[in-house]
Structures are given as structure tokens and as C-alpha cells.
Amino acid sequence: MFDRLFEPMQIGSLQLKNRIIMTAMGTRFCKDRYVTDRLIAYHVARAKGGVALNTVEVSSVEASSAPSMFLSLDDDKYIEGHKKLVQAIHDAGGKACVQLWQGSIAVGMDPKARIFVVQDTPFTPTFTMPGITVDEIHMVEKAYGAAARRAVEAGYDCLEFHCAHNYLPHSFLSGGLNHRTDEYGGDLAHRAKFPLECIKEIRKNMPADMPLFMRIDAQDDFLPGGNTIEDQIAFAKTAKEAGVNVLNVSRGNVVTPAMMYEVPPLDLARGFNVDNAARIRRETGMITMAVGRINTPDLAEKVLEDDKADLVAMSRFVLCDPDAPNKAKEGRADEIKRCIGCDQGCLDGFADLAGFPEGITCMRNPMVGHETDWALKKAEKNKKVLIIGGGVGGMEAALVLKQRGMTPVLYEASDHLGGQFITAGKAPHKEEMEAAARDMAKRVERANIETHLNQKVDETFDFAPYDDVIIAAGASPITLGLPVPNAHEVLNGKKEVSGKVVVIGGGLVGLEAAEYIASRGNKVTVIEMQEKTGNGLGAARAACMNIRLQQLGIEQRTSTKFVRLTDKGLIVEHDGRQEEIVCDNVVVAIGAKANDTSAIVDTCKAENKPVQIIGDAVRARRALNAIHEGFATARTL
């Protein structure tokens, strides 16, 4: 099983035990540009789990433009930390690569970091950032070479040159970004001059048999005048001559909606970029890595069997489950906790949209970044714990308690486990969410956790047999008391709407309900009180959804307040003026409210029974919050 995926490969001096590559992912686990024990533990877990090559996240090559939240190789003082990281990965059975990086506008996350841009660039109506000078270009090129020398001294097995995502090298390469009129601008040959000079400087500071990887975009999406795949193929051929051995074929940039391709959400098809990698591989003759939502060993095996790539990037595959490669190799693929592309912990966590300022995480794996300090310990006492609610938070708590040697008992008021995660999976392009909820339910079953369905717990319940109580009773949709369906009823198929439909509420659920309804041939208008729709959506998911909403012709009316229903539709208010929207159906999607469990809490307190509330039962939030709180509660009980 998975013979191609676990076939070894030799690339110069680099011996890979399989074809699974963990590409670079920004973590924010470093401190003041130094390697930390936390970052080491994070990488060691994946190396032990069977990854062939750990690519350490972007490391700055030039001192003045090195943001503090990323690693750096701009000075010899950082070498020792990198040595420690590399040795730890080696000791865990893996190989180590580091990504050499100059981030251009991306370094602006640190206000102290200097921003180099390809040409004079207006940032505000009154401020234009001057373009990088030729002298500064040569300085940065030398910095790449010096950083490569330090990486070699640190013991890395290979290096990677980042030439994508409108970082500085890609900003020069792209016809959609580079409008210089000197020797570094113009046609492709001149635009490629800077990245090729960087490659030559790197190559001069590496052993001849050490592989040099390069991350490139397959094409420039949403960038007028940007590079085509033919341009990228032509550049790759010259990069090969300059010393690049392996192509890591990505997509995306941070100045257009194409950013959705960098950390692709579940809205995009699994393996969406594989065919681009296959064409580039075929026409360049280079060793090539396929990238883009390859989240199962079956898909990875097919990519390799179909001869579309030599290596597969499975980064979030091992972010979600560090042991996934070993599980696949050992015939335990059904035990893999699969990444579903929610982006809630990785991309949104990196941007601190998820409330995790200390770094990235994963919705399905709360231990990301806490591989050692949150390691589960056997409980000192086998407590019997009542868990009220079988959503993802309740199930996570039950599974962790069971793993620690306790006895969880799960009560769920409905006829199935999974809660609102099942409903979320009914929205377009979110089938993997429902699958994840059902996977958790199977894990509960396999763990022989006592489960009671169709049984609601209230204050009259007999709490006496239990040592602790965890309330994970979730939330219910806010209906405004109107005699119309709510979004959950529509998504679950309990209520049907057709014709001209108005959705009240333009948050995450409202937009998903609107898309669901419109995709069935209906005309949909969304009204939202706030100045924009999509609150609760991360950047990549928002980019994908906005495109689909436009394609479906969904009208979005912001700063618009619902007033009342009428016989013909509803009255709304905008800019102090009221008007009637004529429609056939109205759907309410203005959020959810935590279910009232105060009577249960009072009863438990009266009986001196420890009780904790988690997830949406506290207040309606993301699934990530519910799972993480379930984990945290069970880990520390």
C-alpha cells in the first residue's frame, strides 16, 4: 500500500526515505529571530511521525529587513540555534531544509523591519515607498549567499530559495509587479536577472552535490500582465542552469485574491495545482514537488502513480496529525486525523484572527506548538465525567479523557454526534467538515466511550455518579421570533425556500446559506447591518466565497437593517430611509446564542459537583474554539 509514496529518493547528497515533504509554514514560534525549543519540538514531532524532509519556515537573509517574528540567517549569531534544530530533526530520523527569504512588503508585519519593493510604490495617498536601488539589489544578493553559507554550516541537508508569493525575488520576476525601466525590468530575461543572481550567490556558497530547491508560482493569478505558466517554465529552465535542482510549484500572491492559493481553504479542490506541477515538470525535465491540498495518502499516491510529480507537499497533513505518514505506512490510514482545509488555526491563527497570538495552531490538533508542554499525562484518578453535548467540543473532551484513563460518559440531545459541525458541512464546498465530524464520532465509538443519544440533560438529571461535569451544550440560531426559516434549517434540508429569497444576516452562516440557496437556481439578496459582509470568514475563505457570490449573482446590501416583514416581503432601512424588498421567502441568519444551561450549573454547584462550560455553550464562536476548549479542559482535569 502506498508503494510510490514511501519509495526512497536520492537527490544529490540528499537521501529521502519517502516522498512526503513538509514545506515551510510560518509559525511565529521563534523569538527575536532565534530558534526556540518550541519550534524544535514542533519539527521533531513531524520528523518522528515519518516526514522525509522538514522545511524550516522562512529565514530572513538581510538584517535590516528581517522581521522579529520570523527566523533569520542574516548573522553568524543565529547559526547555533539552527544547528540545534537541524540536529534534533536528524536525531528524530528526518532531513532538514531551510527556506531563504526576503519578504518585500510582507516584512511590514514588523514596523521596525525595512521594506524593499521592486519599484516606487504608493502606500498611501501621501507616501510612496522608494524602489530598491541597484546597489541595494547587489547587497541583498550577497546577503543570500552569506545566509546560504550559514545554513550549510548549521548542517542543513538542502536549501530552498523562495521565489513566489510576491516576495522580493518574485516581485522582480513577475510582469504584473515589476515595471522597472532599468536592466532589472522589461522583458522576462531582464526581470529574471535579480532572482538568477540570487540563485548564483546561493549556489556559490553550497557544496556542489547539495540540492537547491526553489519555490515558484505556477502562474500569476489575478495580476494583469503577470507571468503565465509558459513564462514560469522558461524561467525555471534558466534557474536550472544557474543551479536549482528541485521545483516546489505553488501559487498565489498577497496583493490580489490569489492569496487564497497560498494556504488553500476547503473551497478549493484537493490537488487543484497538481496539473500545473505536472506540466512544468514535463517541460523542464526537473525534479518537481506538487503542492495544494494534498491531504490524504491516497491522493498523494495517485499523484505519484500518474507520474505528475516526484515529491508531494503534505504540510497541513502533518500539521493536523504529526504521525500521519507512519500511520499510512503501517496500514492505519483510517486512523489519520485529516486536515480539512478550514484555515482556522494555520492561516487565520498566523494572522491572529483566531485569538491565538502566540502562534499558529490547528482546529483538529490543539497540540500544535505545544508538543511537549501539553503532552497528555495519565490521570492520577479514574474520574467518571459527565459530558453534556456531543458536538465537536464534547467529543474532543471525551476522547482526551479516555486517553488519559478516565471514564467519560457522553449525553447528546439529538440522534447523532457532531452538532453544528454537521450543519456547517452542508454548506457548499464544506463536505470535508461533515466528514470530520463523523470521523470524530467513529473515534468515540472505537474508544468504547459510553454514549447516550436522544437524551437531554437538565437540572433534574442524577449527577451523583459523576465526579465532574463538562457542559458542551452548544448554541441555537437566533430567530428574531419571526415565522420564517433560519439558515440552519435550510442547510439541514428541514426547510426549503425558492424564488426570490432575502437572507437577513451577512456573516459566515448567512453567506453560506445564500450560496446554498442561489446554487439551486434562486435569486438571493443578503442584507447586513454592518458595513461589510463576511465577518467570521478568514482571508482565504473570504476571497473564494466573494468570487462565487459574484458568479451566482447574489446581491449584498450592507449597512442595511431589517425592520419588519410584510405581505410582499420585508421592510429594510438604509441611510435613514426605509424601503420594501419584494421576495418569495426570507431566511434569518443573524448568528447563534449559547443554550441556557444555568439551571444545570446551579444544580451542580448545589451538589458540590465541579462543572465547566466549553465551546458555544459559553458563546457562539468557531469550531476551533470548541475543540481547543474541550482539549484544554480534559487535559487539565
PyMOL commands that set and color helices and strands:
alter all, ss='L'
color gray80, all
select helices_A, chain A and resi 37-48+63-65+76-91+104-109+134-154+168-173+188-191+193-204+229-242+257-261+274-284+297-305+315-320+324-329+333-335+347-350+392-403+420-424+431-446+487-491+508-518+539-551+598-606+615-617+623-636
alter helices_A, ss='H'
color red, helices_A
select strands_A, chain A and resi 9-11+14-16+20-22+53-60+71-72+95-101+121-124+127-129+158-163+212-217+246-250+287-290+311-313+384-388+407-411+450-452+468-471+475-477+500-504+523-527+555-557+560-565+569-574+577-582+585-588+592-594+611-613
alter strands_A, ss='S'
color yellow, strands_A
deselect
rebuild
show_as cartoon
